[in-house]
Amino acid sequence: MEDQDRAAEPAQEETPSRENPAFRWYVVHAFSGYEQRVQKFLEGPLARKFPGRVGKTLIPVEEVTQTRGSKRSTRERKLYPGYVFVQLELDEEMVLDIRAMGNISGFPPGNRSYPQPLSDDEVKRVLGQADGKEAPRIVRVPFTVGQTVRVIDGPFNNFSGVVESINPERGRVRVIFTIFGRKAPVELDFAQVRLV
């Protein structure tokens, strides 16, 4: 029983170290495509060399949904390609170690001067918490209001109509068809229509 209590103690000690009041958010400029490697370096070797002085690391991403034909795909896209955000209690030795890593070009804006931490407003914006809201999910729509589309699936298959409105959050489009000389609005899924 005592061994279990001892095993739980180190986990409890790590939590306060990540909430170090001396932590400030910094931006590390990585070569494009190497952001994950830089993140692993910061969380691994650098955190082991400077225990309790490396906090959270972050590569901000957003979900992008794209519809092509009848297929809908969702992927993550980096909001700031080439940049890794990290909480550090920074000193000269740590700056030299970070700049010496192979996939890092330095700290923006200039690599020569001492790194400057992000302001609180910048941190809130990066974390997606500006105004207390997270950034909305981006949905790419292959058509716009007023374009003619053809239905490729469902009960209105092969009907053509004009896009009246688009609801990207729900992935729906409202199309106006002319049936027997009368206009009929129909709401369809993005995957059910394509441009004529």
N, CA and C atoms as a LAMMPS dump frame, in Angstrom:
ITEM: TIMESTEP
0
ITEM: NUMBER OF ATOMS
588
ITEM: BOX BOUNDS ff ff ff
-5.0000000000000000e+02 5.0000000000000000e+02
-5.0000000000000000e+02 5.0000000000000000e+02
-5.0000000000000000e+02 5.0000000000000000e+02
ITEM: ATOMS id mol type element x y z
1 1 1 N 0.824 -1.199 0
2 1 2 C 0 0 0
3 1 3 C 0.863 1.256 0
4 2 1 N 1.965 1.223 0.78
5 2 2 C 2.84 2.388 0.828
6 2 3 C 3.508 2.626 -0.527
7 3 1 N 3.828 1.533 -1.264
8 3 2 C 4.454 1.675 -2.576
9 3 3 C 3.519 2.392 -3.549
10 4 1 N 2.215 2.096 -3.454
11 4 2 C 1.261 2.773 -4.327
12 4 3 C 1.207 4.258 -4.006
13 5 1 N 1.25 4.617 -2.709
14 5 2 C 1.241 6.029 -2.313
15 5 3 C 2.481 6.741 -2.831
16 6 1 N 3.625 6.062 -2.77
17 6 2 C 4.868 6.671 -3.269
18 6 3 C 4.818 6.84 -4.782
19 7 1 N 4.22 5.884 -5.472
20 7 2 C 4.117 5.97 -6.931
21 7 3 C 3.227 7.139 -7.342
22 8 1 N 2.234 7.456 -6.513
23 8 2 C 1.32 8.548 -6.847
24 8 3 C 1.932 9.917 -6.558
25 9 1 N 2.913 9.976 -5.639
26 9 2 C 3.498 11.258 -5.255
27 9 3 C 4.196 11.992 -6.395
28 10 1 N 5.043 11.341 -7.229
29 10 2 C 5.691 12.094 -8.297
30 10 3 C 4.704 12.714 -9.288
31 11 1 N 3.608 12.03 -9.56
32 11 2 C 2.614 12.573 -10.482
33 11 3 C 2.007 13.852 -9.904
34 12 1 N 1.817 13.883 -8.568
35 12 2 C 1.264 15.07 -7.94
36 12 3 C 2.274 16.214 -7.952
37 13 1 N 3.564 15.882 -7.872
38 13 2 C 4.591 16.918 -7.874
39 13 3 C 4.734 17.556 -9.251
40 14 1 N 4.49 16.799 -10.336
41 14 2 C 4.642 17.329 -11.689
42 14 3 C 3.589 18.374 -12.011
43 15 1 N 2.381 18.233 -11.483
44 15 2 C 1.3 19.151 -11.812
45 15 3 C 1.615 20.583 -11.388
46 16 1 N 2.049 20.833 -10.125
47 16 2 C 2.358 22.208 -9.764
48 16 3 C 3.497 22.795 -10.587
49 17 1 N 4.485 21.955 -11.007
50 17 2 C 5.612 22.495 -11.763
51 17 3 C 5.15 23.03 -13.118
52 18 1 N 4.084 22.465 -13.694
53 18 2 C 3.574 22.956 -14.968
54 18 3 C 2.819 24.274 -14.783
55 19 1 N 2.436 24.612 -13.568
56 19 2 C 1.73 25.856 -13.297
57 19 3 C 2.654 26.856 -12.624
58 20 1 N 3.917 26.814 -12.955
59 20 2 C 4.932 27.689 -12.406
60 20 3 C 4.56 29.144 -12.707
61 21 1 N 4.482 30.01 -11.692
62 21 2 C 4.1 31.406 -11.939
63 21 3 C 5.143 32.169 -12.772
64 22 1 N 6.362 31.656 -12.859
65 22 2 C 7.401 32.317 -13.659
66 22 3 C 7.294 31.968 -15.145
67 23 1 N 6.402 31.03 -15.501
68 23 2 C 6.245 30.656 -16.907
69 23 3 C 5.711 31.835 -17.711
70 24 1 N 6.268 31.981 -18.904
71 24 2 C 5.77 32.932 -19.895
72 24 3 C 5.7 32.184 -21.218
73 25 1 N 4.775 32.584 -22.085
74 25 2 C 4.646 31.951 -23.399
75 25 3 C 5.625 32.586 -24.37
76 26 1 N 6.346 31.736 -25.098
77 26 2 C 7.29 32.185 -26.127
78 26 3 C 6.958 31.483 -27.44
79 27 1 N 7.419 32.073 -28.533
80 27 2 C 7.239 31.491 -29.856
81 27 3 C 8.594 31.007 -30.334
82 28 1 N 8.642 29.748 -30.785
83 28 2 C 9.851 29.177 -31.362
84 28 3 C 9.582 28.969 -32.845
85 29 1 N 10.471 29.492 -33.684
86 29 2 C 10.295 29.365 -35.135
87 29 3 C 10.986 28.088 -35.599
88 30 1 N 10.182 27.141 -36.096
89 30 2 C 10.691 25.856 -36.595
90 30 3 C 10.682 25.874 -38.111
91 31 1 N 11.52 25.037 -38.708
92 31 2 C 11.453 24.872 -40.157
93 31 3 C 10.097 24.265 -40.491
94 32 1 N 9.528 24.673 -41.596
95 32 2 C 8.206 24.204 -41.986
96 32 3 C 8.184 22.685 -42.11
97 33 1 N 7.2 22.055 -41.478
98 33 2 C 7.07 20.605 -41.502
99 33 3 C 7.755 19.915 -40.336
100 34 1 N 8.518 20.658 -39.536
101 34 2 C 9.244 20.074 -38.408
102 34 3 C 8.658 20.493 -37.065
103 35 1 N 7.441 21.011 -37.059
104 35 2 C 6.85 21.504 -35.814
105 35 3 C 6.725 20.404 -34.759
106 36 1 N 6.304 19.186 -35.163
107 36 2 C 6.149 18.099 -34.194
108 36 3 C 7.499 17.676 -33.613
109 37 1 N 8.546 17.655 -34.432
110 37 2 C 9.884 17.31 -33.928
111 37 3 C 10.363 18.332 -32.908
112 38 1 N 10.111 19.593 -33.199
113 38 2 C 10.507 20.652 -32.265
114 38 3 C 9.718 20.513 -30.969
115 39 1 N 8.421 20.212 -31.078
116 39 2 C 7.6 20.027 -29.886
117 39 3 C 8.135 18.873 -29.037
118 40 1 N 8.501 17.762 -29.68
119 40 2 C 9.055 16.622 -28.943
120 40 3 C 10.376 16.98 -28.277
121 41 1 N 11.212 17.778 -28.949
122 41 2 C 12.48 18.218 -28.355
123 41 3 C 12.225 19.063 -27.11
124 42 1 N 11.278 19.996 -27.219
125 42 2 C 10.982 20.869 -26.081
126 42 3 C 10.429 20.079 -24.897
127 43 1 N 9.532 19.118 -25.183
128 43 2 C 8.9 18.323 -24.122
129 43 3 C 9.831 17.243 -23.588
130 44 1 N 10.79 16.798 -24.388
131 44 2 C 11.673 15.702 -23.994
132 44 3 C 13.013 16.166 -23.463
133 45 1 N 14.043 16.219 -24.324
134 45 2 C 15.392 16.543 -23.865
135 45 3 C 15.507 17.883 -23.139
136 46 1 N 14.844 18.923 -23.633
137 46 2 C 14.951 20.227 -22.974
138 46 3 C 14.303 20.2 -21.591
139 47 1 N 13.124 19.566 -21.483
140 47 2 C 12.427 19.479 -20.188
141 47 3 C 13.226 18.65 -19.19
142 48 1 N 13.932 17.607 -19.684
143 48 2 C 14.764 16.8 -18.774
144 48 3 C 15.996 17.575 -18.316
145 49 1 N 16.583 18.373 -19.199
146 49 2 C 17.774 19.149 -18.833
147 49 3 C 17.42 20.277 -17.87
148 50 1 N 16.221 20.859 -18.036
149 50 2 C 15.772 21.968 -17.184
150 50 3 C 14.472 21.564 -16.492
151 51 1 N 14.532 20.672 -15.49
152 51 2 C 13.297 20.185 -14.862
153 51 3 C 12.498 21.313 -14.194
154 52 1 N 11.188 21.276 -14.44
155 52 2 C 10.296 22.254 -13.832
156 52 3 C 10.31 23.612 -14.497
157 53 1 N 11.065 23.766 -15.6
158 53 2 C 11.163 25.08 -16.248
159 53 3 C 10.586 25.095 -17.659
160 54 1 N 10.063 23.931 -18.1
161 54 2 C 9.397 23.839 -19.398
162 54 3 C 7.96 23.417 -19.133
163 55 1 N 7.012 24.217 -19.619
164 55 2 C 5.598 23.93 -19.392
165 55 3 C 4.953 23.307 -20.619
166 56 1 N 3.794 23.801 -20.944
167 56 2 C 3.021 23.27 -22.074
168 56 3 C 3.64 23.714 -23.401
169 57 1 N 3.522 22.846 -24.397
170 57 2 C 3.874 23.222 -25.758
171 57 3 C 2.615 23.114 -26.604
172 58 1 N 2.545 23.932 -27.639
173 58 2 C 1.309 24.009 -28.408
174 58 3 C 1.602 24.285 -29.879
175 59 1 N 0.957 23.494 -30.738
176 59 2 C 0.938 23.756 -32.178
177 59 3 C -0.538 23.942 -32.522
178 60 1 N -1.013 25.199 -32.588
179 60 2 C -2.443 25.426 -32.809
180 60 3 C -2.902 24.918 -34.182
181 61 1 N -4.022 24.176 -34.168
182 61 2 C -4.603 23.654 -35.401
183 61 3 C -6.091 23.965 -35.426
184 62 1 N -6.664 23.909 -36.624
185 62 2 C -8.1 24.066 -36.787
186 62 3 C -8.601 22.939 -37.669
187 63 1 N -9.864 22.572 -37.472
188 63 2 C -10.478 21.543 -38.306
189 63 3 C -11.024 22.19 -39.562
190 64 1 N -10.688 21.613 -40.703
191 64 2 C -11.186 22.102 -41.978
192 64 3 C -11.943 20.965 -42.637
193 65 1 N -13.208 21.209 -42.971
194 65 2 C -14.028 20.211 -43.65
195 65 3 C -14.173 20.639 -45.101
196 66 1 N -13.896 19.71 -45.988
197 66 2 C -13.962 20.009 -47.412
198 66 3 C -14.832 18.967 -48.098
199 67 1 N -15.667 19.429 -49.021
200 67 2 C -16.533 18.532 -49.765
201 67 3 C -16.109 18.545 -51.218
202 68 1 N -15.807 17.368 -51.744
203 68 2 C -15.474 17.225 -53.158
204 68 3 C -16.332 16.11 -53.717
205 69 1 N -17.177 16.478 -54.668
206 69 2 C -18.1 15.487 -55.21
207 69 3 C -19.041 15.024 -54.123
208 70 1 N -19.081 13.726 -53.895
209 70 2 C -19.954 13.189 -52.857
210 70 3 C -19.185 12.825 -51.6
211 71 1 N -17.895 13.18 -51.548
212 71 2 C -17.074 12.824 -50.386
213 71 3 C -16.79 14.047 -49.535
214 72 1 N -16.932 13.867 -48.244
215 72 2 C -16.637 14.916 -47.279
216 72 3 C -15.442 14.467 -46.459
217 73 1 N -14.448 15.33 -46.341
218 73 2 C -13.271 14.977 -45.559
219 73 3 C -12.959 16.093 -44.57
220 74 1 N -12.493 15.686 -43.407
221 74 2 C -12.109 16.625 -42.367
222 74 3 C -10.648 16.392 -42.046
223 75 1 N -9.889 17.482 -41.976
224 75 2 C -8.472 17.36 -41.641
225 75 3 C -8.088 18.526 -40.742
226 76 1 N -6.929 18.382 -40.12
227 76 2 C -6.429 19.468 -39.291
228 76 3 C -5.433 20.287 -40.091
229 77 1 N -5.51 21.61 -39.92
230 77 2 C -4.589 22.51 -40.595
231 77 3 C -3.924 23.378 -39.535
232 78 1 N -2.617 23.562 -39.64
233 78 2 C -1.891 24.395 -38.682
234 78 3 C -2.298 25.852 -38.869
235 79 1 N -2.64 26.515 -37.764
236 79 2 C -2.988 27.928 -37.823
237 79 3 C -1.754 28.785 -38.075
238 80 1 N -0.623 28.388 -37.51
239 80 2 C 0.622 29.137 -37.639
240 80 3 C 1.717 28.175 -38.105
241 81 1 N 1.768 27.859 -39.395
242 81 2 C 2.786 26.912 -39.866
243 81 3 C 4.19 27.427 -39.569
244 82 1 N 5.026 26.546 -39.044
245 82 2 C 6.404 26.912 -38.739
246 82 3 C 6.611 27.481 -37.349
247 83 1 N 5.552 27.53 -36.533
248 83 2 C 5.695 28.096 -35.192
249 83 3 C 5.202 27.125 -34.133
250 84 1 N 5.953 27.066 -33.025
251 84 2 C 5.585 26.253 -31.864
252 84 3 C 5.545 27.205 -30.675
253 85 1 N 4.466 27.14 -29.902
254 85 2 C 4.304 27.987 -28.728
255 85 3 C 4.651 27.156 -27.496
256 86 1 N 5.409 27.738 -26.574
257 86 2 C 5.876 26.981 -25.417
258 86 3 C 5.939 27.889 -24.188
259 87 1 N 5.594 27.291 -23.034
260 87 2 C 5.724 27.991 -21.759
261 87 3 C 7.106 27.687 -21.207
262 88 1 N 7.856 28.731 -20.889
263 88 2 C 9.216 28.543 -20.379
264 88 3 C 9.504 29.499 -19.235
265 89 1 N 10.389 29.054 -18.335
266 89 2 C 11.048 29.951 -17.395
267 89 3 C 12.441 30.105 -17.987
268 90 1 N 12.615 31.11 -18.81
269 90 2 C 13.746 31.224 -19.725
270 90 3 C 14.978 31.838 -19.072
271 91 1 N 16.151 31.33 -19.444
272 91 2 C 17.434 31.947 -19.089
273 91 3 C 18.373 31.802 -20.287
274 92 1 N 19.579 32.377 -20.191
275 92 2 C 20.528 32.401 -21.314
276 92 3 C 20.898 31.002 -21.8
277 93 1 N 21.159 30.076 -20.878
278 93 2 C 21.567 28.725 -21.262
279 93 3 C 20.453 28.014 -22.05
280 94 1 N 19.215 28.195 -21.601
281 94 2 C 18.085 27.57 -22.283
282 94 3 C 17.919 28.158 -23.687
283 95 1 N 18.102 29.473 -23.833
284 95 2 C 18.007 30.124 -25.14
285 95 3 C 19.038 29.528 -26.09
286 96 1 N 20.272 29.352 -25.606
287 96 2 C 21.332 28.779 -26.44
288 96 3 C 21.006 27.346 -26.85
289 97 1 N 20.468 26.54 -25.926
290 97 2 C 20.11 25.152 -26.244
291 97 3 C 18.995 25.088 -27.295
292 98 1 N 18 25.952 -27.182
293 98 2 C 16.895 25.957 -28.139
294 98 3 C 17.385 26.399 -29.512
295 99 1 N 18.206 27.46 -29.552
296 99 2 C 18.72 27.944 -30.842
297 99 3 C 19.669 26.935 -31.494
298 100 1 N 20.295 26.069 -30.693
299 100 2 C 21.256 25.1 -31.229
300 100 3 C 20.579 23.884 -31.85
301 101 1 N 19.29 23.678 -31.592
302 101 2 C 18.614 22.53 -32.182
303 101 3 C 18.561 22.672 -33.697
304 102 1 N 18.713 21.556 -34.395
305 102 2 C 18.821 21.559 -35.848
306 102 3 C 17.612 22.067 -36.606
307 103 1 N 16.397 21.877 -36.125
308 103 2 C 15.192 22.236 -36.874
309 103 3 C 14.573 23.564 -36.435
310 104 1 N 15.328 24.349 -35.684
311 104 2 C 14.829 25.622 -35.168
312 104 3 C 15.654 26.754 -35.753
313 105 1 N 14.964 27.803 -36.221
314 105 2 C 15.701 28.961 -36.736
315 105 3 C 15.777 30.082 -35.713
316 106 1 N 15.119 29.939 -34.581
317 106 2 C 15.239 30.928 -33.51
318 106 3 C 13.912 31.354 -32.949
319 107 1 N 13.957 32.547 -32.335
320 107 2 C 12.775 33.142 -31.722
321 107 3 C 12.402 34.382 -32.528
322 108 1 N 11.176 34.466 -33.043
323 108 2 C 10.8 35.679 -33.772
324 108 3 C 10.619 36.844 -32.799
325 109 1 N 10.68 38.089 -33.21
326 109 2 C 10.858 38.533 -34.581
327 109 3 C 12.311 38.486 -35.043
328 110 1 N 13.269 38.684 -34.167
329 110 2 C 14.671 38.621 -34.587
330 110 3 C 15.388 37.546 -33.803
331 111 1 N 16.256 36.798 -34.44
332 111 2 C 16.949 35.702 -33.777
333 111 3 C 18.126 36.198 -32.948
334 112 1 N 18.544 37.428 -33.148
335 112 2 C 19.76 37.914 -32.502
336 112 3 C 19.518 38.406 -31.072
337 113 1 N 18.391 39.032 -30.829
338 113 2 C 18.13 39.59 -29.506
339 113 3 C 17.555 38.531 -28.565
340 114 1 N 17.442 38.901 -27.301
341 114 2 C 16.871 37.997 -26.292
342 114 3 C 15.382 37.832 -26.576
343 115 1 N 14.856 36.6 -26.526
344 115 2 C 13.434 36.361 -26.853
345 115 3 C 12.49 37.149 -25.958
346 116 1 N 11.432 37.678 -26.562
347 116 2 C 10.413 38.426 -25.837
348 116 3 C 9.173 37.549 -25.668
349 117 1 N 8.59 37.506 -24.464
350 117 2 C 7.378 36.694 -24.272
351 117 3 C 6.178 37.334 -24.946
352 118 1 N 5.166 36.51 -25.206
353 118 2 C 3.911 36.995 -25.779
354 118 3 C 3.128 37.767 -24.728
355 119 1 N 2.365 38.749 -25.162
356 119 2 C 1.495 39.483 -24.237
357 119 3 C 0.294 38.6 -23.886
358 120 1 N -0.435 38.965 -22.848
359 120 2 C -1.609 38.195 -22.433
360 120 3 C -2.665 38.14 -23.532
361 121 1 N -2.858 39.251 -24.255
362 121 2 C -3.834 39.275 -25.353
363 121 3 C -3.429 38.324 -26.469
364 122 1 N -2.13 38.301 -26.788
365 122 2 C -1.651 37.393 -27.831
366 122 3 C -1.836 35.939 -27.41
367 123 1 N -1.572 35.645 -26.145
368 123 2 C -1.742 34.277 -25.641
369 123 3 C -3.208 33.865 -25.727
370 124 1 N -4.12 34.745 -25.333
371 124 2 C -5.552 34.429 -25.405
372 124 3 C -5.983 34.169 -26.83
373 125 1 N -5.473 34.979 -27.763
374 125 2 C -5.836 34.805 -29.166
375 125 3 C -5.303 33.478 -29.693
376 126 1 N -4.056 33.152 -29.346
377 126 2 C -3.452 31.9 -29.814
378 126 3 C -4.186 30.703 -29.233
379 127 1 N -4.562 30.767 -28.003
380 127 2 C -5.255 29.654 -27.36
381 127 3 C -6.723 29.573 -27.765
382 128 1 N -7.189 30.502 -28.584
383 128 2 C -8.57 30.467 -29.055
384 128 3 C -9.57 30.882 -28.008
385 129 1 N -9.128 31.705 -27.045
386 129 2 C -10.025 32.073 -25.962
387 129 3 C -10.373 33.554 -25.965
388 130 1 N -10.098 34.243 -27.061
389 130 2 C -10.459 35.654 -27.144
390 130 3 C -11.973 35.773 -27.044
391 131 1 N -12.433 36.673 -26.269
392 131 2 C -13.876 36.887 -26.03
393 131 3 C -14.545 35.666 -25.423
394 132 1 N -13.792 34.76 -24.837
395 132 2 C -14.364 33.584 -24.188
396 132 3 C -14.894 32.542 -25.138
397 133 1 N -14.564 32.63 -26.418
398 133 2 C -15.07 31.671 -27.398
399 133 3 C -13.908 31.02 -28.12
400 134 1 N -14.1 29.783 -28.5
401 134 2 C -13.108 29.106 -29.318
402 134 3 C -13.327 29.479 -30.772
403 135 1 N -12.278 29.375 -31.544
404 135 2 C -12.393 29.693 -32.974
405 135 3 C -13.34 28.703 -33.643
406 136 1 N -14.195 29.181 -34.534
407 136 2 C -15.132 28.269 -35.196
408 136 3 C -14.424 27.332 -36.169
409 137 1 N -15.053 26.203 -36.419
410 137 2 C -14.529 25.239 -37.377
411 137 3 C -14.738 25.794 -38.779
412 138 1 N -13.758 25.616 -39.636
413 138 2 C -13.847 26.13 -41
414 138 3 C -14.345 25.024 -41.914
415 139 1 N -15.344 25.346 -42.72
416 139 2 C -15.875 24.4 -43.686
417 139 3 C -15.706 25.025 -45.063
418 140 1 N -15.046 24.315 -45.957
419 140 2 C -14.866 24.826 -47.316
420 140 3 C -16.053 24.402 -48.165
421 141 1 N -16.657 25.359 -48.817
422 141 2 C -17.832 25.114 -49.641
423 141 3 C -17.427 25.354 -51.093
424 142 1 N -17.656 24.368 -51.971
425 142 2 C -17.21 24.512 -53.356
426 142 3 C -18.143 25.348 -54.237
427 143 1 N -19.153 25.997 -53.653
428 143 2 C -20.073 26.811 -54.433
429 143 3 C -20.494 28.011 -53.611
430 144 1 N -21.133 29.001 -54.284
431 144 2 C -21.574 30.215 -53.607
432 144 3 C -23.046 30.469 -53.923
433 145 1 N -23.631 31.415 -53.195
434 145 2 C -25.033 31.777 -53.402
435 145 3 C -25.195 32.31 -54.825
436 146 1 N -26.252 31.846 -55.521
437 146 2 C -26.542 32.283 -56.879
438 146 3 C -26.027 31.34 -57.955
439 147 1 N -25.174 30.385 -57.596
440 147 2 C -24.664 29.443 -58.589
441 147 3 C -25.679 28.323 -58.834
442 148 1 N -25.628 27.764 -60.031
443 148 2 C -26.501 26.65 -60.38
444 148 3 C -25.818 25.349 -59.988
445 149 1 N -26.565 24.481 -59.31
446 149 2 C -26.027 23.189 -58.877
447 149 3 C -26.955 22.069 -59.349
448 150 1 N -26.411 20.876 -59.411
449 150 2 C -27.188 19.694 -59.78
450 150 3 C -27.161 18.732 -58.593
451 151 1 N -28.311 18.158 -58.272
452 151 2 C -28.41 17.176 -57.197
453 151 3 C -27.885 15.841 -57.724
454 152 1 N -26.981 15.207 -56.958
455 152 2 C -26.392 13.936 -57.394
456 152 3 C -26.809 12.765 -56.513
457 153 1 N -27.626 13.047 -55.482
458 153 2 C -28.04 11.978 -54.576
459 153 3 C -29.358 12.36 -53.909
460 154 1 N -30.194 11.388 -53.631
461 154 2 C -31.437 11.626 -52.916
462 154 3 C -32.642 11.695 -53.83
463 155 1 N -33.806 12.075 -53.286
464 155 2 C -35.046 12.063 -54.055
465 155 3 C -35.062 13.083 -55.197
466 156 1 N -34.23 14.114 -55.157
467 156 2 C -34.191 15.12 -56.211
468 156 3 C -33.019 14.889 -57.164
469 157 1 N -32.554 13.645 -57.256
470 157 2 C -31.421 13.293 -58.102
471 157 3 C -31.627 13.803 -59.534
472 158 1 N -30.598 14.434 -60.105
473 158 2 C -30.564 15.005 -61.454
474 158 3 C -31.375 16.289 -61.616
475 159 1 N -31.969 16.834 -60.548
476 159 2 C -32.631 18.128 -60.628
477 159 3 C -31.548 19.208 -60.565
478 160 1 N -31.768 20.32 -61.261
479 160 2 C -30.87 21.47 -61.188
480 160 3 C -31.607 22.616 -60.519
481 161 1 N -30.864 23.407 -59.744
482 161 2 C -31.46 24.542 -59.064
483 161 3 C -30.414 25.588 -58.749
484 162 1 N -30.845 26.675 -58.131
485 162 2 C -29.965 27.784 -57.79
486 162 3 C -29.777 27.82 -56.274
487 163 1 N -28.543 28.017 -55.845
488 163 2 C -28.229 28.081 -54.412
489 163 3 C -28.805 29.37 -53.84
490 164 1 N -29.662 29.227 -52.827
491 164 2 C -30.266 30.387 -52.185
492 164 3 C -29.494 30.781 -50.926
493 165 1 N -29.082 29.783 -50.115
494 165 2 C -28.318 30.068 -48.905
495 165 3 C -27.449 28.862 -48.555
496 166 1 N -26.411 29.137 -47.772
497 166 2 C -25.465 28.093 -47.368
498 166 3 C -25.312 28.141 -45.858
499 167 1 N -25.36 26.983 -45.203
500 167 2 C -25.146 26.879 -43.764
501 167 3 C -23.925 25.988 -43.534
502 168 1 N -22.715 26.583 -43.493
503 168 2 C -21.496 25.775 -43.377
504 168 3 C -21.397 25.008 -42.058
505 169 1 N -21.95 25.557 -40.971
506 169 2 C -21.869 24.869 -39.676
507 169 3 C -22.587 23.529 -39.701
508 170 1 N -23.734 23.487 -40.384
509 170 2 C -24.517 22.254 -40.467
510 170 3 C -24.177 21.433 -41.695
511 171 1 N -23.404 22.025 -42.64
512 171 2 C -23.063 21.314 -43.867
513 171 3 C -24.261 21.179 -44.797
514 172 1 N -25.135 22.193 -44.783
515 172 2 C -26.364 22.153 -45.57
516 172 3 C -26.417 23.344 -46.519
517 173 1 N -27.135 23.16 -47.624
518 173 2 C -27.334 24.201 -48.617
519 173 3 C -28.821 24.235 -48.98
520 174 1 N -29.348 25.424 -49.158
521 174 2 C -30.755 25.576 -49.545
522 174 3 C -30.775 25.906 -51.035
523 175 1 N -31.459 25.054 -51.814
524 175 2 C -31.494 25.175 -53.267
525 175 3 C -32.944 25.417 -53.69
526 176 1 N -33.12 26.342 -54.651
527 176 2 C -34.451 26.633 -55.192
528 176 3 C -34.6 25.886 -56.525
529 177 1 N -35.596 24.999 -56.593
530 177 2 C -35.919 24.276 -57.82
531 177 3 C -37.194 24.863 -58.413
532 178 1 N -37.334 24.771 -59.731
533 178 2 C -38.585 25.145 -60.379
534 178 3 C -39.268 23.845 -60.794
535 179 1 N -40.373 23.532 -60.088
536 179 2 C -41.102 22.288 -60.32
537 179 3 C -42.524 22.652 -60.736
538 180 1 N -42.939 22.224 -61.932
539 180 2 C -44.264 22.523 -62.472
540 180 3 C -44.547 24.025 -62.474
541 181 1 N -43.53 24.822 -62.804
542 181 2 C -43.702 26.264 -62.899
543 181 3 C -43.691 27.001 -61.57
544 182 1 N -43.487 26.292 -60.47
545 182 2 C -43.462 26.93 -59.146
546 182 3 C -42.09 26.745 -58.513
547 183 1 N -41.659 27.721 -57.728
548 183 2 C -40.37 27.643 -57.045
549 183 3 C -40.529 26.856 -55.759
550 184 1 N -39.638 25.884 -55.577
551 184 2 C -39.687 25.037 -54.38
552 184 3 C -38.312 25.009 -53.721
553 185 1 N -38.189 25.573 -52.494
554 185 2 C -36.908 25.521 -51.793
555 185 3 C -36.705 24.155 -51.123
556 186 1 N -35.505 23.623 -51.249
557 186 2 C -35.178 22.33 -50.642
558 186 3 C -33.823 22.455 -49.959
559 187 1 N -33.736 21.926 -48.733
560 187 2 C -32.464 21.948 -48.015
561 187 3 C -31.778 20.602 -48.209
562 188 1 N -30.525 20.647 -48.644
563 188 2 C -29.765 19.434 -48.952
564 188 3 C -28.404 19.468 -48.269
565 189 1 N -27.824 18.292 -48.147
566 189 2 C -26.467 18.161 -47.614
567 189 3 C -25.471 18.565 -48.697
568 190 1 N -24.296 19.117 -48.293
569 190 2 C -23.273 19.503 -49.262
570 190 3 C -22.921 18.341 -50.203
571 191 1 N -22.875 17.137 -49.653
572 191 2 C -22.455 15.966 -50.445
573 191 3 C -23.489 15.594 -51.508
574 192 1 N -24.708 16.137 -51.412
575 192 2 C -25.763 15.783 -52.35
576 192 3 C -25.789 16.656 -53.601
577 193 1 N -24.981 17.728 -53.627
578 193 2 C -25.008 18.637 -54.777
579 193 3 C -23.608 18.89 -55.304
580 194 1 N -23.555 19.261 -56.591
581 194 2 C -22.281 19.667 -57.191
582 194 3 C -22.567 20.744 -58.211
583 195 1 N -21.533 21.516 -58.548
584 195 2 C -21.686 22.593 -59.527
585 195 3 C -21.987 22.028 -60.891
586 196 1 N -22.811 22.779 -61.649
587 196 2 C -23.145 22.368 -63.027
588 196 3 C -22.063 22.856 -63.953
